[in-house]
């Protein structure tokens, strides 16, 4: 899932597969999680005193979302709707590689933009219609699933990328958000439903209890499966709720939920970066509900708290890490694209700060993550460009990424909006298939 660099053409998921999985414990019924105060005691609109940033939290979040929308609007082919995998942060970019995950985030971003009046509804609706029509009728697919990286102008597969189950799921989340937000436009509703109903999730099981990570025409199914807790929840709920090719609800129980304890916090987590605790939550509202294993919203809040403590534990190496500046997840670095994070330590951590790491956890621990974003906006002017925060920067090396990455722009914009109004949650959760799937796998009030 996620970004491929032009030089390595390696996805973050392939990098994680190379790193290897943490030893997996058996799923634990009724996992007890440390209780944290979700939201951190501060709401958008309150201006924390003394940090020097002149605006309110609400004003900064609106700046972030407007900049994110600008990326999704400008860095897309208007005739196909496909959105670039990455772009220059100042907007002057000539690359033409799209990732379907960026397009999924971007479709949701168009809905947010419409709800906030960032652009005329007619223009936004037309772009959504164009995008869905291209996906339904022109974009190459196999059994409904799409190739991870495509030419944004033609939709043709690029770099021999895989047919990606998780990136297709992110795209589908965007499609289904548009189906609900633009539900009075029959063509959008019908195209979105056509795209969803075409996904043959049973085929992606490849004869096993868990879904494959993907397929290529050269080698068939990839040797990796979605068999351990991660961003996989959106994919499984889409598959279980499908009205055409559903997989058994028992597949929800088939993936492992290993637990990690760090500085007194215990939570479900694989050996993976922070984004795995964020992506499904961008669309699916897990608040105040749980299945037989966990309250996943609280789990992500705990994971974010543990990640902050992990970053602060590195202050002897990187003096700029502090309560005001922390957060790393898969991103660019001065040495190229890196899948990094912790706890435990993953990748060659070098003091880089990744704004989407904290932004992607805004709904979980609002005050602590907002404190970081306010600090970056005020004190690191080179970290803010036309499309908002650059993908990553390293204060110790005076390095600021010239690029932004579509999926990191996406998780930032969507989680900022969920922290403000819950708009994405409220819209996406109207999809009956998702509601049905959550009932089938045993979600109940927490």
Secondary structure in CASP SS format (residue, H / E / C, confidence):
PFRMAT SS
TARGET T0000
AUTHOR 0000-0000-0000
METHOD secondary structure of the structure
MODEL  1
X C 1.00
X C 1.00
X C 1.00
X E 1.00
X C 1.00
X C 1.00
X C 1.00
X C 1.00
X C 1.00
X C 1.00
X E 1.00
X H 1.00
X H 1.00
X H 1.00
X H 1.00
X H 1.00
X H 1.00
X H 1.00
X H 1.00
X C 1.00
X C 1.00
X C 1.00
X C 1.00
X C 1.00
X C 1.00
X C 1.00
X C 1.00
X C 1.00
X C 1.00
X C 1.00
X C 1.00
X C 1.00
X C 1.00
X C 1.00
X C 1.00
X C 1.00
X C 1.00
X C 1.00
X C 1.00
X C 1.00
X C 1.00
X C 1.00
X C 1.00
X C 1.00
X C 1.00
X C 1.00
X C 1.00
X C 1.00
X C 1.00
X C 1.00
X C 1.00
X C 1.00
X C 1.00
X C 1.00
X C 1.00
X C 1.00
X H 1.00
X H 1.00
X H 1.00
X H 1.00
X H 1.00
X H 1.00
X H 1.00
X H 1.00
X H 1.00
X H 1.00
X H 1.00
X H 1.00
X H 1.00
X H 1.00
X H 1.00
X H 1.00
X H 1.00
X H 1.00
X C 1.00
X E 1.00
X C 1.00
X C 1.00
X C 1.00
X C 1.00
X C 1.00
X C 1.00
X E 1.00
X E 1.00
X C 1.00
X E 1.00
X E 1.00
X E 1.00
X C 1.00
X C 1.00
X C 1.00
X C 1.00
X C 1.00
X C 1.00
X C 1.00
X C 1.00
X E 1.00
X E 1.00
X E 1.00
X H 1.00
X H 1.00
X H 1.00
X H 1.00
X H 1.00
X H 1.00
X H 1.00
X H 1.00
X H 1.00
X H 1.00
X H 1.00
X H 1.00
X H 1.00
X H 1.00
X H 1.00
X H 1.00
X H 1.00
X C 1.00
X C 1.00
X C 1.00
X C 1.00
X H 1.00
X H 1.00
X H 1.00
X H 1.00
X H 1.00
X H 1.00
X H 1.00
X H 1.00
X H 1.00
X H 1.00
X H 1.00
X H 1.00
X H 1.00
X H 1.00
X H 1.00
X H 1.00
X H 1.00
X C 1.00
X C 1.00
X C 1.00
X E 1.00
X E 1.00
X C 1.00
X C 1.00
X E 1.00
X E 1.00
X E 1.00
X C 1.00
X E 1.00
X E 1.00
X E 1.00
X C 1.00
X C 1.00
X C 1.00
X C 1.00
X C 1.00
X E 1.00
X C 1.00
X C 1.00
X C 1.00
X C 1.00
X C 1.00
X E 1.00
X E 1.00
X H 1.00
X H 1.00
X H 1.00
X H 1.00
X H 1.00
X H 1.00
X H 1.00
X H 1.00
X H 1.00
X H 1.00
X H 1.00
X H 1.00
X H 1.00
X H 1.00
X H 1.00
X H 1.00
X H 1.00
X C 1.00
X C 1.00
X C 1.00
X C 1.00
X H 1.00
X H 1.00
X H 1.00
X H 1.00
X H 1.00
X H 1.00
X H 1.00
X H 1.00
X H 1.00
X H 1.00
X H 1.00
X H 1.00
X H 1.00
X C 1.00
X C 1.00
X H 1.00
X H 1.00
X H 1.00
X H 1.00
X H 1.00
X C 1.00
X C 1.00
X C 1.00
X C 1.00
X C 1.00
X C 1.00
X E 1.00
X C 1.00
X E 1.00
X E 1.00
X E 1.00
X C 1.00
X C 1.00
X C 1.00
X E 1.00
X E 1.00
X C 1.00
X C 1.00
X C 1.00
X E 1.00
X C 1.00
X C 1.00
X E 1.00
X C 1.00
X C 1.00
X C 1.00
X C 1.00
X H 1.00
X H 1.00
X H 1.00
X H 1.00
X H 1.00
X H 1.00
X H 1.00
X H 1.00
X H 1.00
X C 1.00
X C 1.00
X C 1.00
X C 1.00
X C 1.00
X C 1.00
X C 1.00
X C 1.00
X C 1.00
X H 1.00
X H 1.00
X H 1.00
X H 1.00
X C 1.00
X E 1.00
X C 1.00
X C 1.00
X E 1.00
X E 1.00
X E 1.00
X E 1.00
X C 1.00
X C 1.00
X E 1.00
X E 1.00
X E 1.00
X E 1.00
X C 1.00
X C 1.00
X C 1.00
X C 1.00
X C 1.00
X H 1.00
X H 1.00
X H 1.00
X H 1.00
X C 1.00
X C 1.00
X H 1.00
X H 1.00
X H 1.00
X C 1.00
X C 1.00
X C 1.00
X C 1.00
X C 1.00
X C 1.00
X E 1.00
X E 1.00
X C 1.00
X C 1.00
X C 1.00
X C 1.00
X C 1.00
X H 1.00
X H 1.00
X H 1.00
X H 1.00
X H 1.00
X H 1.00
X H 1.00
X H 1.00
X H 1.00
X H 1.00
X H 1.00
X H 1.00
X H 1.00
X H 1.00
X H 1.00
X H 1.00
X H 1.00
X C 1.00
X C 1.00
X C 1.00
X C 1.00
X C 1.00
X C 1.00
X C 1.00
X C 1.00
X C 1.00
X E 1.00
X C 1.00
X C 1.00
X E 1.00
X C 1.00
X C 1.00
X C 1.00
X C 1.00
X C 1.00
X E 1.00
X C 1.00
X C 1.00
X C 1.00
X C 1.00
X C 1.00
X C 1.00
X E 1.00
X C 1.00
X C 1.00
X E 1.00
X C 1.00
X C 1.00
X C 1.00
X C 1.00
X E 1.00
X C 1.00
X C 1.00
X C 1.00
X C 1.00
X C 1.00
X C 1.00
X E 1.00
X C 1.00
X H 1.00
X H 1.00
X H 1.00
X H 1.00
X H 1.00
X C 1.00
X C 1.00
X C 1.00
X C 1.00
X C 1.00
X C 1.00
X H 1.00
X H 1.00
X H 1.00
X H 1.00
X H 1.00
X H 1.00
X H 1.00
X H 1.00
X H 1.00
X H 1.00
X H 1.00
X H 1.00
X H 1.00
X H 1.00
X C 1.00
X H 1.00
X H 1.00
X H 1.00
X E 1.00
X E 1.00
X C 1.00
X C 1.00
X E 1.00
X E 1.00
X C 1.00
X C 1.00
X C 1.00
X E 1.00
X E 1.00
X H 1.00
X H 1.00
X H 1.00
X C 1.00
X E 1.00
X E 1.00
X C 1.00
X C 1.00
X E 1.00
X E 1.00
X E 1.00
X H 1.00
X H 1.00
X H 1.00
X H 1.00
X H 1.00
X H 1.00
X H 1.00
X H 1.00
X H 1.00
X H 1.00
X H 1.00
X H 1.00
X H 1.00
X H 1.00
X H 1.00
X C 1.00
X C 1.00
X H 1.00
X H 1.00
X H 1.00
X H 1.00
X H 1.00
X H 1.00
X C 1.00
X C 1.00
X C 1.00
X H 1.00
X H 1.00
X H 1.00
X H 1.00
X H 1.00
X H 1.00
X H 1.00
X H 1.00
X H 1.00
X C 1.00
X C 1.00
X C 1.00
X E 1.00
X E 1.00
X C 1.00
END
